[in-house]
Amino acid sequence: MCRHGIEGRRHRSGGHHHARRLAAEGAAVVLVARRQDRIEVLAKEIAAHDGRAVASTADPTDADAAAAVVAITVERFGRLDILVNAAGVMFTGDSTQAPLRDWEQVVGINVKGLLYVTKAALPHLVEAAATSPRRVADVVNISSVAGRFAIPSGAVYNATKFGVTAATEAWRQEYARRDVRFSVVEPGLTETELFVHQQQAVQERMAARFADVEKLHADDIAEAVEYVVTSPRRRAVAEIVIRPTDQV
């Protein structure tokens, strides 16, 4: 089982869990983040378990940087046949008080970064689907249940996640006959760093609202991603919604 993939990471679903699982399945993983220190530690951890991983510092919201990391991946490993867009950030709260820079950051990371990396990767994914032993390539985009249902004080975050879900479905239809499978994973409440950047009032409100909910673990989402990309060629998993059992 030989796969070569890019794993973008930030807060939403614990990108390091995706990377570990894919590496354990035999993928050569390129870890992409803006903080080199954390992904270098992860790359060494994967290597210590006989996996293959390369840490690459890049800002995916820069189109040139996104294209460069895709080019480095193909040069290093010969092809690219899996892309996991896991980078994401969330700021919610009173829209009149929200700094415009927070909204711009949410749009930049959640939408522009995903678009830039996917755009650069597409020609290589199409080629891999036609020439690699798997005869299929995969793009998995991490969205959210907020990409299906709007929430108060979350207009911009909702907009980005609705956009990710819609773009994934449109790409799925566009590339189905070229054997590039597009899938979206939409997690509910998950134990990650996503909420630490919220306004204090928002954190307190969320904690009270979900006090009796056992949150998903990041590895629950990674397991869903693994299921998607290890599915046989005949099976395309277009969408996975995964919520805590206790979350209404």
C-alpha positions as CSV (number, residue, x, y, z in Angstrom):
1,M,0.0,0.0,0.0
2,C,1.9,3.0,-1.2
3,R,0.4,6.5,-0.9
4,H,1.8,9.9,-1.0
5,G,-0.1,12.6,0.7
6,I,-0.2,16.1,2.1
7,E,-1.7,16.7,5.5
8,G,-2.4,20.3,6.4
9,R,-3.0,21.0,10.1
10,R,-4.1,23.6,12.5
11,H,-6.8,23.3,15.1
12,R,-10.0,21.7,14.0
13,S,-9.7,18.0,14.1
14,G,-6.1,17.3,15.2
15,G,-4.2,16.9,11.9
16,H,-1.5,15.0,13.6
17,H,-3.9,12.2,14.2
18,H,-4.7,12.0,10.5
19,A,-0.9,11.9,9.7
20,R,-0.2,9.1,12.2
21,R,-3.0,6.9,10.8
22,L,-2.1,7.5,7.2
23,A,1.6,6.9,7.9
24,A,0.7,3.7,9.7
25,E,-1.1,2.6,6.5
26,G,2.0,3.1,4.5
27,A,1.6,6.6,3.2
28,A,4.6,8.9,2.8
29,V,3.2,12.0,4.6
30,V,4.1,15.6,4.0
31,L,3.1,17.7,7.1
32,V,2.3,21.3,6.3
33,A,1.9,24.0,8.9
34,R,3.1,27.5,9.7
35,R,4.8,26.3,13.0
36,Q,7.8,24.2,12.2
37,D,8.5,23.0,15.7
38,R,5.4,21.0,16.2
39,I,5.4,19.3,12.8
40,E,9.1,18.4,13.2
41,V,8.3,16.6,16.4
42,L,5.5,14.7,14.7
43,A,7.7,13.8,11.7
44,K,10.3,12.4,14.1
45,E,7.6,10.4,16.0
46,I,6.3,8.9,12.7
47,A,9.8,8.0,11.6
48,A,10.4,6.3,15.0
49,H,7.5,4.0,14.2
50,D,9.0,3.2,10.8
51,G,6.8,5.6,8.9
52,R,7.8,8.3,6.4
53,A,7.1,11.9,7.0
54,V,8.5,15.3,6.0
55,A,7.8,18.5,7.9
56,S,7.3,21.5,5.6
57,T,6.7,25.0,6.9
58,A,4.3,26.9,4.6
59,D,1.4,29.4,4.9
60,P,-1.4,27.8,2.9
61,T,-3.1,31.2,2.6
62,D,-0.3,32.3,0.3
63,A,-1.0,30.8,-3.1
64,D,2.7,30.6,-4.1
65,A,3.6,28.9,-0.9
66,A,0.8,26.4,-1.3
67,A,1.9,25.6,-4.9
68,A,5.5,25.3,-3.7
69,V,4.7,22.7,-1.0
70,V,2.8,20.6,-3.6
71,A,5.7,20.8,-6.0
72,I,8.1,19.7,-3.2
73,T,5.9,16.8,-2.4
74,V,5.8,15.5,-6.0
75,E,9.5,16.1,-6.4
76,R,10.4,14.2,-3.2
77,F,8.0,11.3,-3.6
78,G,7.2,11.1,-7.3
79,R,3.5,11.6,-7.0
80,L,0.6,12.9,-4.9
81,D,-2.5,10.8,-4.5
82,I,-4.0,11.9,-1.2
83,L,-4.7,15.4,0.1
84,V,-6.2,16.1,3.5
85,N,-7.2,19.7,4.1
86,A,-7.5,19.8,7.8
87,A,-6.4,23.3,8.6
88,G,-9.1,25.5,10.2
89,V,-9.8,28.2,12.7
90,M,-12.9,29.5,14.4
91,F,-13.8,32.8,15.8
92,T,-17.4,33.4,16.9
93,G,-19.1,36.0,19.1
94,D,-20.9,39.3,18.8
95,S,-20.5,40.5,15.2
96,T,-20.5,44.1,16.2
97,Q,-17.5,43.6,18.5
98,A,-15.6,41.1,16.3
99,P,-12.4,42.6,14.8
100,L,-12.5,42.4,11.0
101,R,-9.0,40.8,11.1
102,D,-10.5,37.8,12.9
103,W,-13.1,37.4,10.1
104,E,-10.4,37.7,7.5
105,Q,-8.3,35.1,9.2
106,V,-11.2,32.6,9.3
107,V,-11.9,33.1,5.6
108,G,-8.2,33.0,4.8
109,I,-7.4,29.7,6.5
110,N,-10.7,27.9,6.1
111,V,-11.4,28.8,2.5
112,K,-8.5,30.4,0.7
113,G,-5.9,28.0,2.1
114,L,-8.0,25.0,1.1
115,L,-8.6,26.5,-2.4
116,Y,-5.0,27.3,-3.0
117,V,-3.6,23.9,-2.0
118,T,-6.4,22.0,-3.8
119,K,-5.8,24.0,-7.0
120,A,-2.1,23.3,-7.0
121,A,-2.7,19.6,-6.2
122,L,-5.4,18.8,-8.8
123,P,-3.2,18.1,-11.8
124,H,-1.0,15.7,-9.8
125,L,-4.1,14.0,-8.3
126,V,-5.5,13.4,-11.7
127,E,-2.2,12.0,-12.9
128,A,-1.9,9.8,-9.9
129,A,-5.4,8.4,-10.4
130,A,-4.5,7.4,-13.9
131,T,-1.0,6.0,-13.3
132,S,-0.7,4.8,-9.7
133,P,-1.3,1.3,-8.5
134,R,-4.4,2.4,-6.5
135,R,-6.0,3.8,-9.7
136,V,-7.7,6.4,-7.6
137,A,-6.8,9.6,-5.8
138,D,-8.4,11.2,-2.7
139,V,-9.1,14.7,-1.4
140,V,-10.6,14.8,2.1
141,N,-11.8,18.2,3.3
142,I,-12.5,18.7,7.0
143,S,-15.7,20.8,7.3
144,S,-18.0,20.9,10.3
145,V,-21.6,20.4,11.3
146,A,-21.5,24.2,11.1
147,G,-21.3,23.6,7.4
148,R,-24.8,22.1,7.5
149,F,-26.6,24.2,10.3
150,A,-26.2,27.9,11.0
151,I,-25.4,29.0,14.6
152,P,-25.9,32.4,16.3
153,S,-22.8,34.5,16.4
154,G,-21.1,32.2,13.9
155,A,-22.0,33.8,10.5
156,V,-18.4,34.0,9.1
157,Y,-17.4,30.5,10.4
158,N,-20.7,29.1,9.0
159,A,-20.0,30.8,5.7
160,T,-16.6,29.2,5.4
161,K,-17.8,25.7,6.4
162,F,-20.9,25.8,4.2
163,G,-18.5,26.8,1.4
164,V,-16.1,23.9,2.1
165,T,-19.0,21.4,2.0
166,A,-20.4,22.9,-1.2
167,A,-17.1,23.1,-3.0
168,T,-16.3,19.5,-2.1
169,E,-19.5,18.2,-3.6
170,A,-19.0,20.3,-6.7
171,W,-15.5,18.9,-7.1
172,R,-16.8,15.4,-6.5
173,Q,-19.1,15.7,-9.4
174,E,-16.5,17.4,-11.6
175,Y,-13.8,14.7,-11.0
176,A,-15.8,11.5,-10.5
177,R,-15.1,10.3,-14.0
178,R,-11.4,11.0,-13.6
179,D,-11.1,8.9,-10.5
180,V,-10.4,11.6,-8.0
181,R,-12.6,11.1,-5.0
182,F,-13.7,14.2,-3.1
183,S,-15.0,13.6,0.4
184,V,-16.0,15.9,3.2
185,V,-15.9,15.0,6.9
186,E,-18.2,17.2,9.2
187,P,-17.4,16.7,12.9
188,G,-19.5,17.8,15.7
189,L,-18.1,18.9,19.1
190,T,-14.5,17.7,19.3
191,E,-11.9,17.9,21.9
192,T,-9.3,20.0,20.1
193,E,-7.6,23.4,20.4
194,L,-10.3,25.0,18.2
195,F,-12.1,26.8,21.0
196,V,-9.1,28.3,22.8
197,H,-9.1,31.5,20.7
198,Q,-12.8,32.3,21.3
199,Q,-13.9,35.3,23.3
200,Q,-14.1,34.4,27.0
201,A,-17.8,34.9,27.0
202,V,-18.1,32.5,24.1
203,Q,-16.0,29.8,25.8
204,E,-18.1,30.1,29.0
205,R,-21.3,29.8,27.0
206,M,-20.1,26.8,25.1
207,A,-18.9,25.1,28.3
208,A,-22.3,25.5,29.9
209,R,-24.2,24.4,26.8
210,F,-22.2,21.2,26.3
211,A,-21.3,20.4,29.9
212,D,-23.0,17.0,29.8
213,V,-21.8,16.1,26.3
214,E,-18.9,13.6,25.9
215,K,-16.9,15.2,23.1
216,L,-15.4,13.4,20.2
217,H,-11.7,12.7,20.2
218,A,-9.5,13.9,17.4
219,D,-8.7,10.3,16.6
220,D,-12.4,9.7,15.9
221,I,-12.2,12.1,13.0
222,A,-8.8,10.6,11.9
223,E,-10.4,7.2,11.8
224,A,-13.1,8.5,9.5
225,V,-10.5,10.0,7.2
226,E,-8.6,6.7,7.2
227,Y,-11.8,4.9,6.2
228,V,-12.3,7.2,3.3
229,V,-8.9,6.9,1.8
230,T,-8.5,3.2,2.3
231,S,-11.8,2.4,0.7
232,P,-11.5,0.2,-2.4
233,R,-11.5,2.0,-5.7
234,R,-15.2,1.1,-6.4
235,R,-16.4,2.9,-3.2
236,A,-16.4,6.7,-2.9
237,V,-17.5,8.1,0.5
238,A,-18.8,11.5,-0.4
239,E,-19.7,12.7,3.1
240,I,-19.4,11.7,6.7
241,V,-21.2,13.5,9.5
242,I,-19.9,12.5,12.9
243,R,-21.3,13.8,16.2
244,P,-20.9,13.0,19.8
245,T,-23.6,10.5,20.8
246,D,-24.9,13.1,23.4
247,Q,-25.0,16.0,21.0
248,V,-28.4,17.0,19.8
